Amino acid sequence: MSERGFSKSKFLLIASAILIPLWYAWLLVPVYMTKWKAQQVFESVASTMANASEEEIRRRLPQLLDAQYIDPDDLPQAFYSNLEIQADGTRVSISTIYDVTIWPLGPVGNVRDWQGNYVIGELDQLDRWRDALRIDLEFSLHAETP
């Protein structure tokens, strides 16, 4: 006897094949858009502020990021901590390195210390899934005056 119609298992399989990539896209697109906008700001600084000093660039950078609709909370503190600006009055080189962790199922809840460190063997099953599915991204932005 052959099965007719659309079974629940086929529906779940097709729905998960569509919804899981959409969920990951929903989480990843904003992070990559912020990186792209910040890179545009760096390129703009390198081309239009070649005569500016390092202090002036650091002072104006939050305004330039805001003009690209980048909220200060969109970038991690490492973006600003690793920010390197070299300006000699005719050329500007600006760069930074930062990383972003995306937790599709939420962050691991059973952390060991105030820094968020944990031992995978001590996690419960849900936290192991959270750890296994997390996405660690590292971004490196750089622009300099041509």
C-alpha positions in Angstrom: 0.0 0.0 0.0 1.5 3.4 -1.0 1.3 6.4 1.2 -0.6 9.4 -0.3 -0.5 13.0 0.8 1.9 15.0 2.9 3.0 13.4 6.2 3.9 15.2 9.3 7.5 14.0 9.1 7.9 15.4 5.6 6.5 18.6 6.8 8.9 18.8 9.8 11.8 18.0 7.6 11.0 20.6 5.0 10.1 23.2 7.6 13.4 22.7 9.5 15.3 22.8 6.2 13.8 26.2 5.6 13.6 27.6 9.1 17.1 26.8 10.4 18.9 28.6 7.7 16.5 31.6 8.1 17.2 31.6 11.8 21.0 31.7 11.2 20.6 34.4 8.6 18.5 36.4 11.0 21.3 36.2 13.5 24.3 36.7 11.1 23.0 39.5 8.8 23.0 42.3 11.4 26.6 41.4 12.5 27.9 41.5 8.9 26.0 44.7 8.1 27.6 46.4 11.1 31.0 45.2 10.0 30.3 46.4 6.4 29.2 49.9 7.6 32.2 50.2 10.0 34.5 49.4 7.1 32.8 52.1 5.0 33.5 54.5 7.9 37.1 53.5 7.9 37.5 54.0 4.2 35.7 57.4 4.4 38.1 58.5 7.2 41.2 57.3 5.2 40.1 59.2 2.1 38.5 62.4 3.5 40.4 63.0 6.8 44.0 62.5 5.5 45.1 65.8 7.0 43.5 65.1 10.4 45.3 64.2 13.6 44.8 61.0 15.5 43.0 62.8 18.3 40.6 64.4 15.9 39.8 61.1 14.2 39.2 59.4 17.5 37.0 62.3 18.6 34.9 62.2 15.3 34.7 58.4 15.0 31.6 57.9 17.2 29.8 60.6 15.2 30.8 59.0 11.9 29.6 55.5 13.1 26.4 57.1 14.2 25.9 58.6 10.8 26.0 55.1 9.4 23.3 54.1 11.9 25.7 52.0 14.0 24.6 52.0 17.6 27.6 52.0 20.1 26.2 48.7 21.5 26.4 47.1 18.1 30.2 46.9 18.3 32.0 45.1 21.1 34.4 47.0 23.4 37.3 45.2 21.7 36.5 47.3 18.5 37.5 50.4 20.4 40.3 48.7 22.5 42.1 47.4 19.5 41.6 50.6 17.4 44.9 51.7 15.9 45.1 55.0 14.1 48.3 56.3 12.5 48.0 59.9 11.1 51.0 61.9 10.0 49.3 64.9 8.5 49.2 63.6 4.9 48.2 59.9 5.3 45.9 58.0 7.6 45.9 54.3 8.5 43.1 53.0 10.6 42.5 49.4 11.7 40.9 47.3 14.4 40.3 43.6 15.2 37.3 42.3 17.2 35.3 39.2 17.6 31.6 38.5 18.0 30.0 35.4 19.4 26.5 34.5 18.3 24.5 32.1 20.5 21.6 30.7 18.4 20.1 29.0 21.5 21.2 31.6 24.0 24.4 31.8 26.0 25.7 29.0 28.2 24.0 29.5 31.5 26.2 27.3 33.7 29.3 29.5 33.7 32.2 28.9 36.1 33.4 32.4 36.9 32.7 36.1 36.4 34.6 36.1 33.1 32.2 33.6 31.6 34.6 30.7 31.4 33.2 27.2 31.7 34.3 23.6 31.3 32.4 21.7 28.7 32.4 18.5 30.6 30.6 20.1 33.5 27.7 21.5 31.4 24.2 20.1 31.3 22.9 18.8 28.0 21.2 22.0 26.9 24.3 24.0 27.6 26.4 21.5 25.6 24.1 22.1 22.7 24.4 25.9 23.2 28.2 25.6 23.2 28.2 23.3 20.1 26.0 25.6 18.1 27.6 28.9 18.9 29.3 30.9 16.1 32.6 32.7 16.8 33.4 35.4 14.2 36.5 37.5 14.0 36.6 40.7 12.1 39.6 42.7 10.9 39.0 46.2 9.5 41.6 48.2 7.8 41.8 51.3 5.6 44.5 53.7 4.6 44.9 56.8 2.5 45.8 55.8 -1.1 
